[in-house]
Amino acid sequence: MKFNRVFFFALVISLSILLTACGAAPATNWPGLATDGTHVYLADGQYIYNVLLSDGTEVTMQTADGPVPARFPIKADTKKSFFAVPALTSDGQLVIGSAAASDHTLFSIDPVSGAVKWTFLGLKSPWLAGALVLDNAIYAPAGDGKLYAFSLTGEKLWDFQAADHALWTAPVTDGKLIYLATLNHEVYAINPAGNKVWSFEFDNGIIGAPTIVDGTLFVGTLSGNLYAINAADGSQKWVKLLEGGIWGTPVTDGTNVYVGTVNGKVGKFYAVNASNGQVVWSKDDEGAIAAGPLLTADQVVYVTELGRIQSLDKSGAPKWQATIENAKLYTPPFLAGDVILIAPMNAKFLLAAYDLNGAQKWTFTAK
């Protein structure tokens, strides 16, 4: 585990050197979360944990040596690290790549038993971003700057060279095209056959995935520019410069776009008009806001590097807040059913669940 954290420090230091006008690099690694509605899959360091959404209990399975946690791998393996958002397929696979310095395997595992279904080997760099599942294919961004497409049985279908540097951002889709952001300042629109439809060059690198709503992509750059791009042809609708760099994925309700920024050790949270890019309201925060926010029917929730969880209504008025002692929060708040999941770093627990009013329901600590 120590080696993997050192490796991630090196990656982020390299990232901060490569990029300009983006403020201080705020994180070393950040856990990834996914759910099937009953279980939560937490990718954090050496393991992918399987936790019950109802009460935070880690799922166990029976072996010849007795019950053991249903995590992957079953036994600690210092050659593996997992931090991306796990991808769940309709036929019962969990797909994630190792982000370790020495193991560059893309795994498909059974999320219940942790058994490996298939692997993709041969990459000479880590997998840092989560994969996208669309129809009967898996689209996985890799550390060599390529987007790889696989069948559900692990057959490589094609690869697309998108960048010179590692891909840090998961692809998104509108069901027709695949949109991939890069640190090389570009977003690509790619069809499911692996052909480029269009690309757009931005002013700086992109870490947070684009958000697509009603034919518009909203993309934030490390310079702090928030863009609205026509998803069909890649033409620019508007751009707005915000204070600080944008590290997370913007979210939108169709009326406003909500996003936080990193400006050294402090941050700012914005609501921006989705039609014209004008700032509707903003809130200063004493902590950097590196993660994208969570949007529900009546609130927007963001987290800060200082371990604070902040809920606002859509007019910007505070609803509730909570603080996790000594924690740093870089993973976006995650809505699973009627609970909000928070995956902190440096806390006494790996995962916490809050109800929609901010009351903590449970925490998960690995044993």
N, C-alpha and C positions, 0 to 999 in steps of 0.2 A: 504493500500500500504506500509506503514512504516513497519508493522509487517512482510510482505512478504520479504522485502529487508533484514531485520534483520535475518530472517530465512535463506536466501540465503548466507548471510555473514557466518552464523554458518556452513552451508553445505560446503562452500569452505574452511573454516578454518579446518574443520574435514578432508576434502580431502587432504589438504596440510600436515596434521599430518600423515595421513595414508601412504602417498607416500614418497619415498626418491629420492634424486638426480634429482629433477625436477625443481629446481629454485623456485622463489616466485610465489605463487598463484596469477594470474593476474586479476581475475574478480569476481564479485559477482553474476551476472546473465547476460544473453545476449539474446536479442530479436531473435525470429525465423521468417523466411520469406518463403512464398510460393506464387505461382501465377498460374492462369489458363489461362494466356495470355491476359486477359482483366482486371482482378482485382488482387490486391496484398493483401494477408492476412498476417497481422503483429501481432504476438503474443508478447505482451509486457506488463507485469504486470497484472493488473486486467482485461484486455480486449484482444480480438482478433479483430483487426480493419479490415475493408473492404474498400480499397482505389482503386480508378481508376488508372490504370497504365498510362493512357494517360496524366493526368494532376495533379495527387496527391490529387484529391478531395475525401473526404470520402463519400461513398455511403449512401444514406438515404432511409428509407422506411416509408410508410404512416401508422399511427395508429389512434385510436380513439382520441388521444390527439394531433394529428398533426404529421408532419414529425419528425422522430428521426434517429440518426445514426444507420446504419445497422451493429452494432457490437455485439459481444457476451461477456458477457451478456449485455442486453440492459441497465440495471441499475447496478451501481457499487456494487460489492460483495467482501468485504474484506477477505472472506474465500477462494477466488480463486486466483490463480496466473498462468500465462501462459508464458512460455519462450521457449518451444520446437518448432521445425519446424513443422508447421501444415502439416498433410498428406491429400492429396486430392484423392478421389476415382473416378473411371470412372462413377459411378452412382450418382454423385453429393453429396458426403459427405465430410465434413472436420472433421478429427479425431485428437484429441489432449487431453492430460491429464492435470489435475491440479497439479501444483508443490507446492501448498501451504502446510503449516504445518498441517492444519486441514481438508482440503477437498482433498481427494485422488481419485476423480472421473475421469474416462476416458469418454470423451464426443464424440459423433458423432452429428454434427450439420449441418443444412442446411446453406451453406455459404452465401446464398442470404438473407434469412430472420433471420438467427440466431436461428431458432427453433431447439430444441433438438430432434433428431431422436431416439437415444438410448444411454444408459449409462452402464458402468460396474462399480460396486461398490464393496466394501469389502476389498480393498487394505489398508494396514496400513502404507504406505509410499508414497511419492510423485512420480509423473511421470516427469522425468527430460529430457528424450530423445524423439526425434521424432519417429514416426512409419514408417514402410515400407508397401507399398501396392504392392502385387504381385498376378497377376491373380485375383481370387475372394476371397482373404484373406488379412487380416490386421495383421501385426506382430509388436507388441508394447513392447519395453523394459520397465521394471518397476523398482520402487525403492526398491523392495524386492529381486532384483537380478535375476528375472525370465523374460524370453521372453514369452509373451502371444500371441497366435494366435486366431483370431476371424474371423467369417464369416462376410460378408458385412451387415448382419442384426444384428450383435452384439452377436451372439452365440459364446461362448468360445469353441474353438476346442481342444486346448491343451496348456500346459505350459512347459517350459524347464528351469531348474535351472542352470543358467550360472555362478553366482557369489555370494559371501557372502555379497558384498556391492551393493549399488544402481547402476543400469546401466545408464550411462551418454551418451552413444553413440548410434546413430541410426543404424539399420542394413543396409547392402547393399546387392545387389544380382547381379548375372550374368544371371538371368532368370532360373537358375537350382537350385542353392543352396542359402542359406541365410547365410551371414557372419556377425558375431556379436563380437565386441571387448568389453573387460571388464577392469575394474580397477584391477582385480585379475591377470593381466599380461597375459591373454589368449585371443585368437581369436578362435571362434568355427565356423565350417561349419556345418550347419543344413539343412536337407532336408525339403520340405514343409509339411511332415507328422510329423515333430517334433523330428526326430531322428538325433543324432550326427553322422556326417560322419567322421570328424577329428577335432582335436584341436591342437593348437600350443602354447607353453608357451614362452613368451617374457621376457626380462630383467626387465620390469617395467610396470606400468599401462598405459592404452591407453584411451584418451579422444576423439581424432579426429577419425571419421569413416575411415575405410580402403577405398582405391580406387582400383577398379579392372579394368584392361585393358588387353585384349588379353591373358586371363588366368593367369595373375599375380596380386596378391594383394600387394599393397604398404601400409605399416603400420608404423606409427611413435610412439615412446614411450616417456614417460616423462623423461627418461634418455637422450634423444637425439639420440637414435638409429633409423635409417630408415632401414626397412626390405623390401625385396622382397620375397614373398612366393608363391609357386605354388598353385593356387586355387583348383586344382583337388585333390591333396593329402596332402597338408599342409607342404610339404618339403621346406626347406629354399634354396633360390637361392643366396642371398647375404645379408650382413648387413653393414651399414656404420654409424659410430659415428659422429654426428654433434655437433657443439658448442651450448649448451643450450638445454632445453627440448622442445619436439615437442608437442604442444597442439592442433593444427588444423589438418584438413584432407589434405594430400598431393594431388596434381593434376598432371596429366601427359598428354603429347601429344604423348606418345609412344616412343619418343626419349629421353626426359629428364623428371625427376620428380622434381616438384617445391614445396618447403615447407619453412616455416619460423620457427624460434625458439624463445624461451623465456629464457633469461639469466639474471635473476634479472630484472632490469628496462630497459635493452637494448635487442636488438634482432639481428638476422642475417637471411638473405634470401639466399636460395640455389637453384641452378640447379644441379641435380645429374643425371648422366648417367643411364638410365633405364635398360640397359643391364648388367652393371657390378658394379654399385654403386659408381663409382668415381665422385668426385666433378668436375663439368664443370666450374662453376663460383660461386662466393658468394658476397654478399653485406652486409656490416655492417649497422645497423640502430640504431638510438638513442632511439627508442621506442621498447618495447617488441612486438613480432608478435605472438599473441595468436590464431588468426583465420587462417583458411586455405585460400589459395589464390583463385583467379578466373582466369581461362584460357580462352582466346578468340583466334581467328584465328591468330592474330598478336601481342598479348600482354599478359602479366601476371600482375594481379593487386592484391596488398595486402594492408592490413590496419594495423595500429599500435595502441598501447595503448595510444599514445600521440595525437590521433585524426587525423593522417595523412593517406591519400590515395595515394599510389605510384603505378604508371604504369611503367613497363619495357618492352622493346622488348625481344625477346627470346635469345638474346645475352647478356642480362643484362644491356643494355644501357637505361637510363631514357627516357621515352616518355612524361609523364606529372605527375603532382602531385597536390593534393588539401588538405586543412586542414580545419577541422570543429572545430571551436573555443571551447575550454574547454571540448571537447568530449573525450570519451574513446571508442575505437572501438574493439569489440570482436566478433561480428557477421561477417561471411565471406561476402565479396562483392558478390552480387547476380545478375546474368544476366537475364533480363526479356525483351525479344525482342531485341531492339536496345538500351536499357538503362541499366546502372549499378546502382543497388539499394544499399544504405548504411543505416544501422539501428544503429545509435549511442546511447551511453549512456551519460547522463549529458548534452545533447545539448538543444538548444532552440526548436528543432523539433524532431520528432520521426523517420522520414524517409526522405531520400533525393535521388533524381534521377540525374544521370550524363550521358551525352552522351559518346560515345566511345572515344572522344577526351578530356574528363575531364571537359566539360562545364556543370555547374549545370542547370538542366531543371526545377525542382520544388522541394519543400519541403512540408512535411505534418506535421501539428501540430494539436493535438487533442483538441477539444473544449468541 
